Amino acid sequence: MTNEPSQPPMAWRYCGNQLKLWRTRAGVTREELAEEANYDVEYVKSMEQGRRRPTLRVLQVADPMCGAHGLLEAAHDFLQPEKRPRHTDEYMDLERTAIGLDWYEPLYIPGLLQTEEYVCELMTHGPPPLSDELVEERIGFRLKRQEVLGDRPGTVFNFVIYEAALRTMVGGAEVMKRQLERLLEVQRMRNVCVQILPVDRAPYTALAGPIVLLETAEHETLAYLPGQGVSVLQSDPSEVSCQRRAYGMMRMQALGVEDSDERIRQVAKEL
């Protein structure tokens, strides 16, 4: 995982740049704008450089000072966080057309490999509580996603699963036994590889969360990082490279296919 801070939102940077352009064109100094808006000059500078979100107060003050005729103030609506992140929808579209997928999962069985019972357990008892209708809809959607494994035989699906996910009791012992059997079944598909990362061989980065790497038809690699309530889809080459190295480290420590099958069978017998 990278320790470098991510870039501010593009909307911040664009609006800040427009603020600077309108101010410069009108011959208004940064100091004059800061004084009128009752802000520190460095704070206004950071907004113009896109490092901070331009505030409604600054935009309202700058608009008449710079003769923007409402154009600067109108930008405020586009600076608000989206009420519903679209990264998940973007990921689903990419998943359907990817020519390669590498997936690491630390605590759950990857969604494309889950049995209907396993999915039902997660959807029924996961927060927040959902209506029966919505639960059925989400179960059906997830099972429909799984068709990509058979529908796209030319796409290679590599899964690395932390051993803890095999031992996480989702739905009880019988549900988990059938889930582990499902892993052995998909392992026999020519375009699917399932490897288990043992708990005694896992690097610390394995505890940081799931990683999904997708190769598009244009041979661009994207990284999708699902999280609690917030998921991130990364396209920046440096960010994607960090995730690829993390995934590669975990796959290197994972068991081979035959040993992974044996570990899955071993866990199933212990249930």
VEXMARLO-967866 format. One line per field, with one value per residue (C-alpha): x, y, z. Coordinates in nm, 4 decimals. Layout:
BEGIN
u <- (X,...)
v <- (Y,...)
w <- (Z,...)
END
This chain:
BEGIN
u <- (0.0000,0.1269,0.1926,0.1751,-0.1306,-0.3799,-0.4449,-0.7318,-1.0511,-1.0352,-1.3324,-1.1330,-0.8385,-1.0513,-1.2548,-0.9419,-0.7810,-1.0932,-1.0936,-0.7340,-0.8013,-1.1059,-0.9216,-0.6142,-0.8244,-1.0095,-0.6866,-0.7810,-0.4895,-0.4990,-0.4516,-0.7560,-0.9727,-0.8502,-0.9210,-1.2711,-1.3565,-1.1939,-0.9544,-0.5801,-0.3914,-0.2278,-0.5689,-0.6952,-0.3761,-0.4312,-0.7847,-0.6607,-0.4023,-0.6701,-0.5253,-0.8359,-1.1976,-1.2990,-1.5574,-1.8950,-1.7861,-1.4825,-1.6836,-1.9609,-1.7098,-1.4960,-1.7891,-1.8824,-1.5241,-1.4088,-1.7181,-1.7926,-2.1699,-2.2560,-2.0231,-1.7892,-2.0651,-2.2417,-1.9354,-2.0095,-2.2750,-2.0178,-1.7707,-1.9965,-1.9160,-2.1339,-2.4178,-2.3589,-2.0072,-2.0059,-1.6860,-1.8798,-2.0875,-1.7741,-1.6051,-1.8991,-1.8846,-1.5102,-1.5457,-1.7839,-1.5371,-1.1957,-0.9465,-0.7660,-0.8586,-0.6400,-0.8287,-0.6965,-0.9454,-0.8488,-1.1705,-1.4442,-1.4644,-1.4408,-1.7846,-1.7368,-1.6801,-1.9524,-2.2322,-2.5919,-2.6166,-2.3038,-2.4306,-2.7712,-2.6112,-2.4069,-2.6970,-2.9486,-2.7401,-2.5045,-2.5587,-2.7754,-3.0886,-3.2432,-3.5937,-3.6585,-3.7120,-3.3783,-3.1990,-3.3369,-3.2371,-2.8797,-2.8436,-2.9609,-2.7242,-2.4227,-2.5041,-2.5509,-2.2027,-2.0558,-2.1581,-1.8549,-1.6345,-1.7955,-1.8976,-1.5434,-1.3141,-1.0416,-1.0275,-0.7907,-0.9191,-0.6573,-0.7759,-0.5552,-0.7545,-0.6159,-0.6635,-0.8690,-1.1464,-1.1774,-1.2252,-1.4633,-1.7930,-2.0387,-2.3706,-2.2286,-2.0289,-2.2545,-2.2697,-1.8921,-1.8368,-2.0430,-1.8592,-1.5227,-1.6487,-1.7398,-1.3803,-1.2594,-1.5128,-1.4119,-1.0479,-1.1120,-1.2050,-0.9198,-0.9339,-0.9598,-0.6800,-0.7431,-0.4477,-0.4579,-0.2319,-0.1482,-0.1731,0.1867,0.3269,0.1245,0.3103,0.1690,0.0225,-0.2171,-0.3993,-0.4613,-0.7709,-0.8912,-0.7261,-0.8724,-0.6603,-0.8360,-0.6814,-0.9089,-0.9465,-0.7180,-0.4518,-0.4834,-0.4588,-0.6863,-0.6948,-1.0194,-1.0042,-1.3380,-1.3902,-1.6480,-1.8900,-1.6223,-1.4533,-1.1754,-1.1081,-0.7524,-0.6201,-0.3082,-0.0097,0.1906,-0.1032,-0.1850,0.1808,0.1762,-0.1266,0.0280,0.3399,0.1299,-0.0721,0.2424,0.3968,0.0935,0.0688,0.4374,0.3784,0.0580,0.0433,0.0475,-0.2747,-0.2383,-0.1316,-0.4134,-0.6659,-0.5244,-0.5491,-0.9124,-0.9946,-0.8133,-1.0157,-1.3384,-1.2630,-1.2081,-1.5526)
v <- (0.0000,0.3451,0.6012,0.8918,1.1176,1.0922,1.3941,1.6286,1.5865,1.7161,1.9460,2.1242,2.1773,2.2965,2.5368,2.6693,2.7302,2.9135,3.1251,3.2281,3.2993,3.5170,3.7013,3.7658,3.8766,4.1275,4.2630,4.1581,4.0550,3.7475,3.9712,4.1801,3.8720,3.7241,4.0458,4.0826,3.7200,3.7374,3.4514,3.4112,3.4708,3.1266,2.9657,3.1357,3.0318,2.6666,2.6870,2.8333,2.5565,2.2911,2.1685,2.2789,2.2849,2.6407,2.7519,2.9042,3.2204,3.2724,3.2045,3.4420,3.7185,3.6567,3.6436,4.0164,4.1284,3.9501,4.0173,3.6458,3.7043,3.4040,3.1576,3.1191,3.0901,2.8293,2.6048,2.5361,2.2745,2.0703,2.0707,1.8715,1.5011,1.2648,1.1241,0.7796,0.6845,0.5487,0.3464,0.0252,0.0682,0.1460,-0.1630,-0.3884,-0.2653,-0.3309,-0.6758,-0.7854,-0.6977,-0.7540,-0.9789,-1.0523,-1.0347,-1.0828,-1.0812,-1.0978,-1.1393,-1.1572,-1.2370,-1.3436,-1.5742,-1.3537,-1.2590,-1.4405,-1.7684,-1.7537,-2.0100,-1.8920,-1.9903,-1.7906,-1.4861,-1.5125,-1.5211,-1.2083,-1.0175,-1.1183,-1.0449,-0.7729,-0.4096,-0.2180,-0.4373,-0.4812,-0.5656,-0.9187,-0.7804,-0.5997,-0.9044,-1.1201,-0.8587,-0.8405,-1.2178,-1.2506,-0.9782,-1.1396,-1.4827,-1.3263,-1.1732,-1.5185,-1.6195,-1.4260,-1.7204,-1.9498,-1.6902,-1.5590,-1.8643,-1.6445,-1.4303,-1.5543,-1.5256,-1.5549,-1.5605,-1.5467,-1.6114,-1.5603,-1.8792,-1.6897,-1.6549,-2.0336,-2.0445,-1.7486,-1.9143,-1.7526,-1.9328,-2.2188,-2.5342,-2.6863,-2.3644,-2.3339,-2.6959,-2.6416,-2.3169,-2.4896,-2.7574,-2.4778,-2.3533,-2.6980,-2.7061,-2.3745,-2.4743,-2.7290,-2.4558,-2.3927,-2.0149,-2.0066,-2.0372,-2.0397,-2.0130,-2.0086,-1.7766,-1.9559,-1.7526,-1.8376,-1.7124,-1.3969,-1.0628,-0.7769,-0.6154,-0.9106,-0.7588,-0.4258,-0.5325,-0.6711,-0.5886,-0.6452,-0.5819,-0.5658,-0.5657,-0.3969,-0.4838,-0.1844,-0.3496,-0.0876,-0.2151,-0.0684,-0.1374,-0.1666,-0.1493,-0.2432,-0.1092,-0.0502,0.1928,0.3436,0.1728,0.3164,0.2598,0.3613,0.4298,0.6320,0.4179,0.4794,0.3841,0.0780,-0.0258,-0.0225,-0.2521,-0.4838,-0.5203,-0.5899,-0.8533,-1.0060,-1.0346,-1.2215,-1.4522,-1.5344,-1.6477,-1.8371,-2.2141,-2.3678,-2.4996,-2.8608,-2.7577,-2.5043,-2.7752,-2.9881,-2.6986,-2.6385,-3.0089,-3.0035,-2.7058,-2.8683,-3.1840,-2.9749,-2.8120)
w <- (0.0000,-0.0839,0.1895,-0.0544,-0.0184,-0.3014,-0.5220,-0.4299,-0.6346,-0.9909,-0.9205,-0.6478,-0.8793,-1.1704,-0.9577,-0.7875,-1.1241,-1.2473,-0.9317,-0.9981,-1.3683,-1.2965,-1.0176,-1.2334,-1.5300,-1.3119,-1.1646,-0.8118,-0.5912,-0.3740,-0.0714,-0.1650,-0.2083,0.1197,0.3096,0.1629,0.2396,0.5844,0.5051,0.5452,0.2179,0.2326,0.2758,-0.0402,-0.2194,-0.1233,-0.2635,-0.5914,-0.6157,-0.5592,-0.2303,-0.0395,-0.1464,-0.2445,0.0103,-0.0679,0.1133,-0.1109,-0.4265,-0.3196,-0.2489,-0.5576,-0.8004,-0.7949,-0.7315,-1.0486,-1.2581,-1.3029,-1.3219,-1.1055,-1.2769,-0.9799,-0.7212,-0.9360,-0.9094,-0.5430,-0.6221,-0.8158,-0.5262,-0.2943,-0.2375,-0.4396,-0.2335,-0.3840,-0.4967,-0.8519,-0.8213,-0.7580,-1.0726,-1.2740,-1.1350,-1.2277,-1.5869,-1.6000,-1.4425,-1.7191,-1.9952,-1.8322,-2.0101,-1.6842,-1.3160,-1.0058,-0.6760,-0.3192,-0.0346,0.3365,0.5279,0.2873,-0.0107,-0.3254,-0.4586,-0.7897,-0.6024,-0.3373,-0.3169,-0.3067,0.0620,0.1447,-0.0450,0.1237,0.4680,0.3971,0.2455,0.5114,0.8194,0.7025,0.8030,0.7363,0.7552,0.4106,0.2954,0.1704,-0.1793,-0.1811,-0.0392,-0.3212,-0.5771,-0.4490,-0.4277,-0.7861,-0.9008,-0.7374,-0.8778,-1.2221,-1.1932,-1.1457,-1.4978,-1.6227,-1.5183,-1.7729,-2.0292,-2.0763,-2.1074,-2.2543,-1.9403,-1.6704,-1.3132,-1.0382,-0.6772,-0.3686,-0.0503,0.2986,0.5015,0.7596,0.4999,0.4873,0.8623,0.8946,0.9903,0.7520,0.8022,1.0064,0.9366,0.6689,0.4677,0.4871,0.3811,0.0681,0.0073,0.0270,-0.2110,-0.4512,-0.4428,-0.5435,-0.8269,-0.9814,-0.9443,-1.2199,-1.4672,-1.7094,-1.6721,-1.2907,-1.0355,-0.6592,-0.4207,-0.0433,0.1549,0.4845,0.8016,0.8953,0.5644,0.5076,0.4758,0.6825,0.3714,0.3566,0.6551,0.4809,0.2876,-0.0464,-0.3787,-0.7247,-1.0347,-1.3706,-1.7162,-1.9698,-2.3370,-2.4046,-2.1850,-1.9131,-1.5549,-1.2880,-0.9148,-0.7214,-0.3413,-0.1801,0.1709,0.4441,0.2811,0.0556,-0.2371,-0.4508,-0.8198,-0.9054,-1.2535,-1.1708,-1.2837,-0.9655,-0.7408,-0.9490,-0.9412,-0.5600,-0.5553,-0.8132,-0.6008,-0.2913,-0.4775,-0.6232,-0.2769,-0.1463,-0.4463,-0.4114,-0.0520,-0.1352,-0.1779,-0.5258,-0.6771,-0.5563,-0.2056,-0.1976,-0.2820,-0.0018,0.2462,0.1462,0.1988,0.5324,0.6588,0.5373,0.7385,1.0510,1.0303)
END
